[in-house]
Amino acid sequence: MSKFYFGGGSGSISSDDEDNLPYPEALPRSDFLAPGFDAPTYLSTLSDRHQTLEDLRSDLRERSQALSKELLDLVNTNYEQFLSLGSDLKGGEEKVEDVRVGLLGFKRGVEDVRGKVRERKVEVEGLLQDKKAVGKQIALGRKLLEVDSRLEELEDRLMVSSLGRAAQGEDDDSWTDSEDEEDEDDELVTGAGSNTRKLQRLVTNCLQVEQLSERIGKDHPFIIAQDSRITRVRNTILLDLSTALKSATAIGEDGKTKVIKLLGIYRDFDADSEAIKVLKDLKSR
């Protein structure tokens, strides 16, 4: 039984008075279940309980015994489960082995898939390289066809010009002499193919063919095979330029404008030396 003691006075409290005093409430169980429970701190908060240390020890001892009894009852209640726990664990090695075998099979399957993916990746990369190479060959083929087409067109134009001088001109789209005569009324036309606008177009197209050939590569077999055609077209244009320059020079003062334009065409054609040669030949006469 918990007792209360009051200091001072020579008399003693009778047992009847002690029985009439209130007992302190039991320590709540929730206090001991707090996450940050600390025994010294907790005991320091019990100073106002008006309870002797011996009574407090007795309460705590009784609580410890009650907890031990609860634990024993809990173990006894679940005794069969504790006993069967060992037998339940027996044979677990087989289950673990089954799981291990399953995992090994899954690992081999994953490795097989990875191997197939790597093979397919190499195959796709090879196909992409082939596609790129084919694309380059197609682009090259188009350039080669363009060279041939432009050369053929130039050859046709030069042939038409040559026939035009004998046949007194032929209608041919934007290459006819009539268009140049309308745009250059002040220019004396000495014959089909000798006016500056047509010559400028011939020179421009020939230069485009030469530039395209350089982009393809002068060492390409097809370009090597076209060298004779390109040279023949270039020489024919130079011959027409020479004829036009001689005709314009022979006119005198009225042909100076045309001479200047023809010299500009010679410069664009990178044939300044040919123009100088023609002029020197005219002066030597």
C-alpha positions as CSV (number, residue, x, y, z in Angstrom):
1,M,0.0,0.0,0.0
2,S,1.3,3.4,-0.9
3,K,1.9,5.7,2.0
4,F,2.4,9.5,2.3
5,Y,4.8,11.1,4.7
6,F,4.7,14.6,6.0
7,G,7.8,16.0,7.7
8,G,7.8,18.0,11.0
9,G,5.8,17.5,14.2
10,S,6.4,15.1,16.9
11,G,3.1,13.2,16.5
12,S,2.4,10.4,14.2
13,I,-0.4,9.9,11.8
14,S,-2.8,7.1,12.8
15,S,-3.6,4.2,10.5
16,D,-7.2,5.3,10.1
17,D,-5.9,8.7,8.8
18,E,-3.6,6.9,6.4
19,D,-6.4,4.8,4.9
20,N,-8.4,8.0,4.2
21,L,-5.7,9.6,2.1
22,P,-6.0,9.3,-1.7
23,Y,-3.7,6.8,-3.6
24,P,-1.8,8.1,-6.6
25,E,-3.1,6.9,-10.0
26,A,-1.3,4.0,-11.7
27,L,1.3,5.0,-14.2
28,P,-0.3,5.0,-17.7
29,R,1.1,2.3,-20.0
30,S,1.2,4.7,-22.9
31,D,4.0,6.7,-21.2
32,F,6.3,3.7,-21.6
33,L,5.4,3.3,-25.3
34,A,6.5,6.8,-26.3
35,P,9.1,6.6,-29.2
36,G,11.5,8.8,-27.3
37,F,11.1,7.3,-23.8
38,D,13.9,8.0,-21.5
39,A,13.8,6.5,-17.9
40,P,15.7,9.2,-16.0
41,T,13.7,11.9,-17.7
42,Y,10.5,10.2,-17.1
43,L,11.3,9.6,-13.4
44,S,12.1,13.3,-12.9
45,T,8.6,14.1,-14.0
46,L,7.1,12.1,-11.1
47,S,8.3,14.4,-8.3
48,D,4.8,15.7,-7.8
49,R,3.1,12.3,-7.3
50,H,3.5,12.5,-3.4
51,Q,4.7,8.9,-3.5
52,T,7.7,7.3,-1.7
53,L,10.5,5.9,-3.7
54,E,9.8,2.5,-2.3
55,D,6.2,2.6,-3.4
56,L,7.3,3.7,-6.9
57,R,9.8,0.8,-7.1
58,S,7.1,-1.6,-6.0
59,D,4.7,-0.3,-8.7
60,L,7.4,-0.6,-11.4
61,R,8.3,-4.1,-10.2
62,E,4.7,-5.2,-10.4
63,R,4.4,-3.7,-13.8
64,S,7.5,-5.6,-15.0
65,Q,6.1,-8.9,-13.6
66,A,2.8,-8.2,-15.4
67,L,4.6,-7.7,-18.7
68,S,6.6,-10.9,-18.2
69,K,3.3,-12.7,-17.5
70,E,1.8,-11.2,-20.7
71,L,4.8,-12.3,-22.7
72,L,4.6,-15.8,-21.3
73,D,0.9,-16.0,-22.1
74,L,1.6,-14.8,-25.6
75,V,4.2,-17.4,-26.1
76,N,2.0,-20.1,-24.7
77,T,-0.9,-19.0,-26.9
78,N,1.2,-19.2,-30.0
79,Y,3.3,-22.2,-28.8
80,E,2.0,-24.5,-31.6
81,Q,3.0,-21.9,-34.2
82,F,6.4,-21.6,-32.7
83,L,6.8,-25.4,-32.8
84,S,5.6,-25.7,-36.4
85,L,7.9,-22.9,-37.5
86,G,10.9,-25.1,-37.9
87,S,9.0,-27.8,-39.8
88,D,7.5,-25.1,-42.1
89,L,11.1,-24.0,-43.0
90,K,12.1,-27.5,-43.9
91,G,12.1,-28.1,-47.7
92,G,12.7,-24.4,-48.4
93,E,16.0,-25.3,-50.1
94,E,14.0,-26.9,-52.9
95,K,11.9,-23.8,-53.4
96,V,15.0,-21.6,-53.3
97,E,16.7,-23.9,-55.9
98,D,13.6,-23.7,-58.1
99,V,13.7,-19.9,-57.9
100,R,17.4,-20.0,-58.6
101,V,17.0,-22.2,-61.7
102,G,14.1,-20.0,-62.9
103,L,16.3,-16.9,-62.5
104,L,19.2,-18.6,-64.4
105,G,16.8,-19.5,-67.2
106,F,15.5,-15.9,-67.3
107,K,19.1,-14.6,-67.4
108,R,19.9,-16.9,-70.3
109,G,16.8,-15.7,-72.1
110,V,17.8,-12.1,-71.5
111,E,21.3,-12.7,-72.8
112,D,19.8,-14.4,-75.9
113,V,17.6,-11.4,-76.6
114,R,20.5,-9.0,-76.1
115,G,22.6,-11.1,-78.6
116,K,19.8,-11.0,-81.2
117,V,19.4,-7.2,-80.6
118,R,23.2,-6.7,-81.1
119,E,23.1,-8.8,-84.3
120,R,20.1,-6.9,-85.6
121,K,21.8,-3.6,-84.7
122,V,24.9,-4.5,-86.7
123,E,22.6,-5.6,-89.6
124,V,20.6,-2.4,-89.5
125,E,23.8,-0.3,-89.4
126,G,25.1,-2.2,-92.4
127,L,21.9,-1.7,-94.3
128,L,22.0,2.0,-93.4
129,Q,25.5,2.3,-94.7
130,D,24.5,0.5,-97.9
131,K,21.5,2.9,-98.3
132,K,23.8,5.8,-97.8
133,A,26.2,4.5,-100.4
134,V,23.4,3.8,-102.8
135,G,22.1,7.3,-102.3
136,K,25.5,8.7,-103.1
137,Q,25.7,6.6,-106.2
138,I,22.2,7.8,-107.3
139,A,23.2,11.4,-106.7
140,L,26.4,10.8,-108.7
141,G,24.4,9.2,-111.5
142,R,22.1,12.2,-111.7
143,K,25.0,14.5,-111.9
144,L,26.5,12.4,-114.7
145,L,23.2,12.5,-116.6
146,E,23.1,16.2,-116.1
147,V,26.5,16.6,-117.6
148,D,25.5,14.5,-120.6
149,S,22.2,16.3,-121.0
150,R,23.9,19.8,-120.9
151,L,26.6,18.7,-123.3
152,E,24.0,17.3,-125.7
153,E,22.0,20.5,-125.4
154,L,25.1,22.6,-126.1
155,E,26.0,20.4,-129.1
156,D,22.5,20.8,-130.4
157,R,22.6,24.6,-130.0
158,L,25.9,24.9,-131.7
159,M,24.8,22.7,-134.5
160,V,21.6,24.8,-134.9
161,S,23.7,27.9,-135.1
162,S,25.9,26.3,-137.7
163,L,22.9,25.2,-139.8
164,G,21.3,28.6,-139.1
165,R,24.0,30.4,-141.0
166,A,23.4,28.3,-144.0
167,A,19.6,28.2,-143.7
168,Q,19.2,31.8,-142.7
169,G,18.1,31.1,-139.2
170,E,15.6,28.7,-137.5
171,D,13.1,29.4,-134.7
172,D,14.2,27.7,-131.5
173,D,12.5,28.7,-128.2
174,S,14.5,31.4,-126.3
175,W,17.6,30.9,-128.4
176,T,16.3,32.6,-131.6
177,D,18.0,35.6,-133.1
178,S,14.7,37.5,-133.2
179,E,14.7,37.8,-129.4
180,D,18.1,39.4,-129.3
181,E,17.2,41.7,-132.1
182,E,14.2,43.0,-130.2
183,D,16.2,43.5,-127.0
184,E,19.3,44.9,-128.8
185,D,18.0,47.0,-131.6
186,D,21.2,49.1,-131.6
187,E,23.5,46.0,-132.1
188,L,24.5,44.9,-135.5
189,V,23.9,41.2,-135.9
190,T,26.3,39.6,-138.3
191,G,24.8,36.2,-138.4
192,A,23.0,33.5,-136.4
193,G,25.0,32.7,-133.3
194,S,27.2,35.8,-133.5
195,N,25.1,38.1,-131.2
196,T,26.3,38.7,-127.7
197,R,23.2,37.4,-125.8
198,K,23.3,34.0,-127.5
199,L,27.1,33.8,-127.1
200,Q,26.7,34.7,-123.4
201,R,24.2,31.9,-122.9
202,L,26.5,29.4,-124.6
203,V,29.4,30.4,-122.5
204,T,27.4,30.3,-119.3
205,N,26.1,26.7,-120.1
206,C,29.6,25.5,-121.0
207,L,31.0,26.9,-117.7
208,Q,28.2,25.1,-115.8
209,V,29.2,21.8,-117.4
210,E,32.9,22.4,-116.6
211,Q,32.1,23.2,-112.9
212,L,29.8,20.2,-112.6
213,S,32.5,18.0,-114.0
214,E,35.0,19.4,-111.4
215,R,32.6,18.6,-108.6
216,I,32.2,15.1,-109.8
217,G,35.9,14.7,-110.3
218,K,38.1,15.0,-113.3
219,D,39.4,11.5,-112.7
220,H,36.0,9.9,-113.1
221,P,35.9,7.6,-116.1
222,F,32.7,9.2,-117.5
223,I,34.1,12.7,-117.2
224,I,37.4,11.6,-118.8
225,A,35.3,10.2,-121.7
226,Q,33.5,13.5,-122.0
227,D,36.7,15.6,-122.2
228,S,36.7,15.5,-126.0
229,R,33.1,16.6,-126.2
230,I,33.7,19.5,-123.7
231,T,36.8,20.6,-125.6
232,R,34.9,20.5,-128.9
233,V,32.1,22.6,-127.5
234,R,34.5,25.1,-126.0
235,N,36.5,25.4,-129.2
236,T,33.3,25.9,-131.2
237,I,32.2,28.7,-128.8
238,L,35.6,30.3,-129.1
239,L,35.3,30.2,-132.9
240,D,31.9,31.9,-132.7
241,L,33.3,34.5,-130.4
242,S,36.2,35.1,-132.7
243,T,33.9,35.5,-135.7
244,A,31.7,37.9,-133.8
245,L,34.7,39.9,-132.5
246,K,36.2,40.2,-136.0
247,S,32.8,41.3,-137.4
248,A,32.3,43.9,-134.7
249,T,35.8,45.3,-135.1
250,A,35.4,45.6,-138.8
251,I,32.4,47.9,-138.4
252,G,34.5,50.6,-136.7
253,E,33.0,53.1,-134.3
254,D,29.5,51.6,-134.5
255,G,30.8,48.2,-133.3
256,K,32.7,49.4,-130.2
257,T,29.8,48.6,-127.8
258,K,29.6,45.1,-129.2
259,V,33.4,44.7,-128.9
260,I,33.3,45.6,-125.2
261,K,30.5,43.1,-124.6
262,L,32.4,40.4,-126.4
263,L,35.5,41.1,-124.5
264,G,33.4,40.7,-121.3
265,I,32.2,37.3,-122.5
266,Y,35.8,36.3,-123.2
267,R,36.7,37.3,-119.6
268,D,33.8,35.2,-118.2
269,F,34.9,32.3,-120.3
270,D,38.5,32.7,-118.9
271,A,39.7,33.1,-122.5
272,D,41.3,36.6,-122.3
273,S,44.4,35.3,-124.2
274,E,42.2,34.1,-127.1
275,A,40.6,37.6,-127.3
276,I,44.1,39.2,-127.3
277,K,45.2,36.8,-130.0
278,V,42.3,37.7,-132.2
279,L,42.8,41.5,-131.8
280,K,46.5,41.2,-132.5
281,D,45.7,39.2,-135.6
282,L,43.4,42.0,-136.8
283,K,46.0,44.7,-136.1
284,S,48.7,42.8,-138.0
285,R,46.6,42.9,-141.2
